[in-house]
């Protein structure tokens, strides 16, 4: 609670928001890098109106060219037409911290959590976050996102794995195909996130592990290892069950590659199901769909970020990222 109160102080200097959470490596208990930026996601009902108000309160948070060539209208236009709907203000000095906050339309945030439309913010909310404001119960809505992440990770994992393997696979989903992973990210990033916040991952995902175990999709093996060892059913019925719980945009992408068939549910609703011939083919298709979605989103957001942050901030941010990547490889 003390940590949340400390992080939530940023909201005191911003216009009112509907949702806010803090995320990222700066929140890791073992992170002693005081220069790390603290990352925030902020959800608002009307970004144009919000940025217009924030420009009056915090003009220095924005790149100068955006204020000269249209202000809030340009800021919102770049985010939603070029990027994936998020405008980031990086390198904002607040108290003794350096922060970066991204502003998104609430409708876009909800759609990404439910359907993985861009799989950008939904990927960030699959990892532990500190929720600081939540007027429309995004925390509860995010349970759909966490369940889908669990199903996706299980499909990508072998028949036997550890609890840490599961959380690492979940954590890695949003990095599959991310262009930054090739040259500007710490290669040990996923491992550090999971090991640094293992208890928080367990708290978030244990209900879904138990739910799938109750459906006989998972089995727990007794072992002297403190970590739970898990075996999963890899037969076609289990595979179909996991695929059916994936977000609509992912199932649609898989259906375009593997084919789909129309069925009528018990409630009379017409549904389209992905044709599954083998688990191996299904998993490979899922991997390709995810990689493409992440690659497109990360490229769009990187270009939008380059425009909205300005040349100096963009160069500074990229240099910092590449420095961390080089250090991890050395």
C-alpha positions in Angstrom: 0.0 0.0 0.0 2.9 2.3 0.8 4.4 1.6 -2.6 1.1 2.3 -4.4 0.7 5.5 -2.5 4.2 6.6 -3.5 3.7 5.7 -7.2 0.2 7.2 -7.3 1.5 10.7 -6.4 2.1 11.3 -10.1 -1.7 11.5 -10.6 -1.8 14.6 -8.5 -0.1 16.6 -11.2 -2.1 15.3 -14.1 -5.7 15.8 -15.3 -8.3 13.2 -13.9 -8.0 9.7 -15.3 -10.2 6.6 -15.5 -7.4 4.1 -15.1 -3.7 4.1 -14.1 -1.2 1.4 -13.4 2.5 1.3 -13.0 4.6 -1.5 -14.5 8.1 -2.3 -15.7 11.5 -3.3 -14.4 11.8 -0.4 -12.0 9.3 -2.1 -9.8 11.4 -5.3 -9.4 12.5 -5.7 -5.7 16.0 -6.5 -6.8 16.4 -3.5 -9.2 18.9 -1.1 -7.6 19.2 1.1 -10.7 17.9 4.4 -9.5 18.1 5.8 -13.0 15.4 3.4 -14.3 12.3 5.1 -15.6 9.0 4.2 -13.8 6.5 3.3 -16.4 2.8 4.1 -16.3 -0.3 3.3 -18.4 -3.1 5.8 -18.1 -6.6 5.3 -19.5 -8.9 8.2 -20.3 -12.3 8.5 -22.0 -11.3 11.3 -24.4 -7.5 11.5 -25.1 -8.0 14.7 -27.2 -9.6 16.5 -24.3 -7.2 15.0 -21.8 -4.0 16.1 -23.7 -5.5 19.5 -24.3 -5.9 19.9 -20.5 -2.5 18.4 -19.7 -0.7 20.7 -22.2 -2.0 23.6 -20.0 -0.7 21.9 -16.8 2.4 20.1 -18.0 3.6 21.6 -21.3 7.1 20.5 -20.7 6.1 16.8 -20.8 5.6 17.0 -24.6 7.9 17.3 -27.6 8.0 20.9 -28.7 7.2 20.2 -32.3 3.9 18.6 -31.4 2.8 21.8 -29.6 3.8 24.0 -32.5 2.0 21.9 -35.2 -1.4 21.2 -33.6 -1.0 20.3 -30.0 -3.6 17.8 -28.6 -5.0 17.1 -32.1 -1.6 16.0 -33.5 -0.7 14.1 -30.3 -3.9 12.0 -30.5 -3.7 11.7 -34.3 -0.2 10.2 -34.2 -1.0 7.8 -31.4 -4.2 6.4 -33.0 -3.4 6.7 -36.7 0.3 5.7 -36.7 0.8 4.0 -33.4 -1.4 1.5 -31.6 -3.4 4.1 -29.8 -1.0 5.1 -27.0 0.9 8.3 -26.7 4.0 8.1 -24.4 5.6 11.0 -22.6 9.1 9.7 -21.6 11.8 11.3 -19.5 9.4 13.3 -17.3 11.0 14.4 -14.1 8.7 14.0 -11.1 10.0 14.5 -7.6 13.2 12.4 -7.5 12.1 10.0 -10.3 12.2 9.8 -14.0 8.9 8.5 -15.4 7.3 7.6 -18.7 3.5 7.6 -19.0 1.4 6.3 -21.9 -2.1 7.7 -22.4 -4.7 5.5 -24.2 -8.4 5.8 -24.9 -10.4 3.5 -22.5 -12.3 1.9 -25.3 -9.0 0.8 -27.0 -7.6 -0.5 -23.7 -10.7 -2.6 -23.1 -10.7 -4.0 -26.7 -7.0 -5.0 -26.4 -7.6 -6.8 -23.1 -10.6 -8.7 -24.5 -9.6 -9.4 -28.1 -5.8 -8.7 -28.3 -6.5 -6.2 -31.1 -2.9 -5.0 -31.1 -1.6 -7.2 -28.2 0.4 -4.1 -27.0 -1.1 -3.0 -23.6 -2.7 -6.4 -23.0 0.8 -7.9 -23.1 2.0 -5.4 -20.4 -1.0 -6.2 -18.2 -0.2 -9.9 -18.3 2.7 -9.1 -16.0 2.4 -7.9 -12.4 1.4 -4.2 -12.2 0.5 -1.8 -9.5 -3.1 -0.5 -10.2 -3.3 3.1 -8.9 -6.7 4.1 -10.3 -9.5 2.0 -11.7 -12.9 3.6 -12.2 -14.4 1.0 -14.4 -12.9 -2.2 -12.9 -10.2 -2.9 -15.4 -8.6 -5.2 -12.9 -11.6 -7.6 -13.1 -11.8 -7.3 -16.9 -8.1 -8.1 -17.1 -8.9 -11.6 -15.8 -10.0 -12.5 -19.4 -6.6 -11.4 -20.6 -4.8 -13.5 -17.9 -6.9 -16.6 -18.8 -6.1 -16.2 -22.5 -2.4 -15.8 -21.7 -2.5 -19.0 -19.7 -4.1 -20.9 -22.6 -1.6 -19.5 -25.1 1.4 -20.3 -22.9 0.2 -23.9 -22.4 -0.2 -24.4 -26.1 3.4 -23.3 -26.6 4.9 -25.4 -23.8 5.9 -29.1 -23.9 4.0 -31.8 -22.2 6.0 -31.3 -18.9 7.2 -28.1 -17.4 7.8 -26.2 -14.2 5.7 -23.5 -12.7 8.5 -21.0 -13.5 8.5 -22.2 -17.1 4.8 -21.4 -17.3 5.3 -17.8 -16.0 8.3 -17.3 -18.2 6.3 -18.3 -21.3 3.5 -16.0 -20.3 5.9 -13.2 -19.8 7.6 -13.8 -23.1 4.4 -13.7 -25.2 4.4 -9.9 -25.7 8.1 -10.0 -26.8 7.6 -12.6 -29.6 8.4 -10.7 -32.8 9.2 -7.4 -31.0 11.8 -5.7 -33.1 13.5 -4.3 -30.0 14.4 -7.8 -28.8 16.8 -8.2 -31.7 19.1 -5.3 -30.7 17.8 -3.2 -27.8 16.6 -5.4 -25.0 18.2 -7.3 -22.1 18.4 -11.0 -23.2 17.8 -12.0 -19.6 14.7 -9.7 -19.2 12.1 -12.4 -19.0 14.1 -14.4 -16.5 14.6 -11.3 -14.3 11.0 -10.3 -14.4 9.7 -13.8 -13.4 12.3 -14.5 -10.7 11.9 -11.0 -9.3 8.1 -11.2 -9.0 7.5 -14.9 -8.8 5.0 -14.6 -5.9 3.0 -12.0 -7.8 2.9 -14.2 -10.9 1.7 -17.1 -8.7 -1.0 -14.9 -7.2 -2.3 -13.8 -10.6 -2.2 -17.2 -12.4 -2.8 -19.8 -9.7 -6.6 -19.6 -10.1 -6.3 -20.5 -13.8 -3.9 -23.3 -13.2 -6.3 -24.8 -10.7 -9.2 -24.2 -13.1 -7.5 -26.1 -15.9 -6.4 -28.8 -13.4 -10.1 -29.3 -12.5 -10.8 -29.8 -16.2 -8.1 -32.5 -16.3 -6.0 -30.4 -18.7 -3.2 -30.2 -16.1 -1.7 -32.6 -13.5 0.7 -31.7 -10.7 3.5 -34.1 -9.9 4.9 -34.6 -6.4 8.5 -33.6 -6.2 11.1 -32.4 -3.6 11.6 -29.3 -5.8 9.9 -26.3 -4.1 8.5 -25.4 -7.5 5.4 -27.2 -8.8 6.1 -29.6 -11.7 3.2 -29.7 -14.2 2.2 -32.2 -16.9 -0.4 -31.3 -19.5 -2.8 -33.2 -21.7 -1.6 -32.7 -25.3 -4.3 -34.7 -27.0 -6.5 -33.0 -29.7 -9.5 -32.5 -27.4 -7.4 -30.6 -24.9 -5.8 -28.6 -27.7 -9.2 -27.6 -29.1 -10.3 -26.6 -25.6 -7.3 -24.3 -25.2 -7.7 -22.8 -28.7 -11.4 -22.1 -28.0 -10.4 -19.8 -25.1 -8.0 -17.7 -27.1 -9.0 -14.1 -28.0 -11.1 -13.6 -31.1 -8.3 -11.8 -33.2 -5.9 -14.8 -32.6 -8.5 -17.4 -33.5 -9.4 -15.4 -36.6 -5.8 -15.3 -37.7 -5.4 -19.0 -37.1 -8.6 -19.8 -38.9 -7.3 -17.9 -42.0 -4.3 -20.3 -42.0 -5.8 -23.6 -40.8 -9.4 -23.1 -41.9 -12.5 -22.8 -39.8 -15.9 -24.3 -39.6 -19.3 -22.9 -38.5 -21.0 -24.6 -35.5 -24.0 -23.8 -33.4 -23.5 -23.7 -29.6 -25.8 -25.1 -27.0 -27.3 -21.6 -26.6 -28.0 -21.4 -30.3 -25.2 -18.9 -31.1 -23.4 -19.4 -34.3 -19.6 -19.7 -33.7 -16.6 -20.3 -35.9 -14.1 -22.9 -34.7 -10.5 -23.3 -35.9 -9.9 -26.6 -37.7 -7.3 -28.5 -35.7 -5.6 -31.4 -37.4 -2.6 -31.8 -35.1 -1.2 -30.1 -32.1 2.1 -29.4 -33.8 0.5 -27.7 -36.7 -1.7 -25.7 -34.4 1.1 -24.5 -32.2 3.2 -23.5 -35.1 0.3 -21.5 -36.5 -0.3 -19.8 -33.2 3.3 -18.8 -32.9 3.3 -17.2 -36.4 0.0 -15.3 -35.7 1.4 -14.0 -32.4 4.8 -13.0 -33.9 3.2 -11.1 -36.7 0.8 -9.3 -34.4 3.6 -8.3 -32.0 5.9 -7.3 -34.9 3.4 -5.0 -36.6 2.3 -3.4 -33.3 5.9 -2.9 -32.0 6.9 -1.4 -35.4 3.9 1.0 -35.5 4.5 2.1 -31.9 8.2 2.5 -32.4 7.6 4.8 -35.3 4.9 6.8 -33.5 7.2 7.1 -30.5 10.0 8.4 -32.7 7.7 11.1 -33.9 6.0 12.0 -30.6 9.1 11.9 -28.4 11.3 14.1 -30.6 14.8 13.2 -31.9 16.7 13.9 -28.7 14.5 11.8 -26.4 14.2 9.0 -28.9 18.0 8.8 -29.3 18.4 8.9 -25.5 15.9 6.2 -25.0 17.4 3.9 -27.7 20.9 4.4 -26.4 19.8 3.4 -22.9 18.0 0.3 -24.2 21.0 -0.8 -26.4 23.3 -0.2 -23.4 21.3 -2.6 -21.3 21.1 -5.1 -24.1 24.9 -5.0 -24.7 25.6 -5.4 -20.9 23.3 -8.5 -20.8 25.2 -10.1 -23.7 28.6 -9.3 -22.1 
